[in-house]
Amino acid sequence: MGTPPAVAAQTIADAVAEAWHGHHGSGRCEIAVGTVAGLALLWPEPGTETELAARLTSMDGPQLIQVLERIWALRWLGDPYLVDTAHPIRTWLEQDLPEQAIVGVRAVAAAAMRHGLLQLTRGADPYGRAEADVLGPLITAFRPRSAYTERGQIHTPQDLAEVLARLAFLDLPAPGASFDDPAAGSGGLMRAAAQVLRDAGRDPADHLWSMGDIDPLSAACCATNAMIWGLGPSVLIFHGNTLAQGDGPRLATQRRAEVLAHHANVVGAARIMAATLRAERLLLQPLTAPGAPAASSPGHTCPPVRRPPGRGQRRRPSRRERADG
Ligand SMILES: C[S@@+](CC[C@H](N)C(=O)[O-])C[C@H]1O[C@@H](n2cnc3c(N)ncnc32)[C@H](O)[C@@H]1O
């Protein structure tokens, strides 16, 4: 029997925290959390994860940072709102990092690879990727002691969360029902709810999910987890004090609309640019370039030019020939 996913997630968290503290020192834990979160968004095909882990481990710091930038950029195409909401754990990628932090990023990635992060987050099926919460134990491992005493940042253990979800769903909720955790941590209760729904043949993407937390890293991890766990298009995340504000979901709805409108503009402009480039290429393509296949050959995009029979073989008479009559 393999290691239970929750145990594997805890092992990764402990190894990553040790690697970060050993190579970077304390502080800037958003870099370590963001490195693991980015790599957890790779979802390699089963069977390819060992080779991919070896490639990632062999990269130097700048290469690794470039890979992380590309992962977030790619996910932005499909999930712009969630990637936007995860900004506290990814904006460091846009900054000039001190050498020590880059060394730390490599050490964190190597530790995560060594302890099987890609095995936990592989594959196209979100059920497999949601068998554990990789980011929850990680943010807990980086917390100062005051986080426990002042904010109660202790997540519900995974098996307990699953029991709670099974009890709550003795009567299955109808598609379209919404779930809200205004003090969500990394979203562990939602993960359990999503898995219990899947076990009952339901798709979590048919529901609405709302998560909030006073801690920006926790809210960013909720957003990342919503992608990893495949919670679907109707997710709201808010960062703030639920008790003082009370309007987190309204603000999140507003923000999501803004981000989706921006995404539609950018993707629309990119589509127009791609279509223009394609049209330009067609226009510039010569009818018959020297050495190119004949215009009528298969695969040529221009229609062949047809001449009347016999024409083109006849030479136009010269002026003298015409004058001679
Ligand atoms: C005990 S954890 C529970 C997390 C999650 N619901 C679970 O069961 O695993 C409590 C979470 O509430 C957050 N929190 C504490 N006070 C809050 C507040 N006033 N508004 C929003 N979140 C708060 C903490 O940052 C922490 O992540």
The ligand as an SDF file (V2000), in Angstrom:
LIG
                    3D

 27 29  0  0  0  0  0  0  0  0999 V2000
   -9.0820   27.0340   12.1690 C   0  0  0  0  0  0  0  0  0  0  0  0
   -8.6270   27.6400   10.5480 S   0  0  0  0  0  0  0  0  0  0  0  0
   -9.8390   26.7420    9.6390 C   0  0  0  0  0  0  0  0  0  0  0  0
   -9.5610   26.6400    8.1750 C   0  0  0  0  0  0  0  0  0  0  0  0
  -10.5530   25.7620    7.4130 C   0  0  0  0  0  0  0  0  0  0  0  0
  -11.8910   26.2660    7.5280 N   0  0  0  0  0  0  0  0  0  0  0  0
  -10.4970   24.3260    7.8980 C   0  0  0  0  0  0  0  0  0  0  0  0
  -11.4340   23.9030    8.5820 O   0  0  0  0  0  0  0  0  0  0  0  0
   -9.5310   23.6220    7.6080 O   0  0  0  0  0  0  0  0  0  0  0  0
   -9.2510   29.2660   10.6500 C   0  0  0  0  0  0  0  0  0  0  0  0
   -8.9220   30.2000    9.5180 C   0  0  0  0  0  0  0  0  0  0  0  0
   -9.6630   31.3940    9.7060 O   0  0  0  0  0  0  0  0  0  0  0  0
   -8.8770   32.5000    9.3760 C   0  0  0  0  0  0  0  0  0  0  0  0
   -9.4160   33.6440   10.0970 N   0  0  0  0  0  0  0  0  0  0  0  0
   -9.2740   33.9650   11.3990 C   0  0  0  0  0  0  0  0  0  0  0  0
   -9.9450   35.0890   11.6900 N   0  0  0  0  0  0  0  0  0  0  0  0
  -10.5340   35.4940   10.5360 C   0  0  0  0  0  0  0  0  0  0  0  0
  -11.3720   36.5960   10.1720 C   0  0  0  0  0  0  0  0  0  0  0  0
  -11.7290   37.4900   11.0760 N   0  0  0  0  0  0  0  0  0  0  0  0
  -11.7890   36.7010    8.8940 N   0  0  0  0  0  0  0  0  0  0  0  0
  -11.4110   35.7830    7.9660 C   0  0  0  0  0  0  0  0  0  0  0  0
  -10.6330   34.7290    8.2540 N   0  0  0  0  0  0  0  0  0  0  0  0
  -10.2080   34.5760    9.5230 C   0  0  0  0  0  0  0  0  0  0  0  0
   -7.4640   32.1130    9.7570 C   0  0  0  0  0  0  0  0  0  0  0  0
   -6.4970   32.8420    9.0100 O   0  0  0  0  0  0  0  0  0  0  0  0
   -7.4560   30.6100    9.4390 C   0  0  0  0  0  0  0  0  0  0  0  0
   -6.9490   30.3620    8.1560 O   0  0  0  0  0  0  0  0  0  0  0  0
  1  2  1  0
  2  3  1  0
  2 10  1  0
  3  4  1  0
  4  5  1  0
  5  6  1  0
  5  7  1  0
  7  8  2  0
  7  9  1  0
 10 11  1  0
 11 12  1  0
 11 26  1  0
 12 13  1  0
 13 14  1  0
 13 24  1  0
 14 15  1  0
 14 23  1  0
 15 16  2  0
 16 17  1  0
 17 18  1  0
 17 23  2  0
 18 19  1  0
 18 20  2  0
 20 21  1  0
 21 22  2  0
 22 23  1  0
 24 25  1  0
 24 26  1  0
 26 27  1  0
M  CHG  2   2   1   9  -1
M  END
$$$$
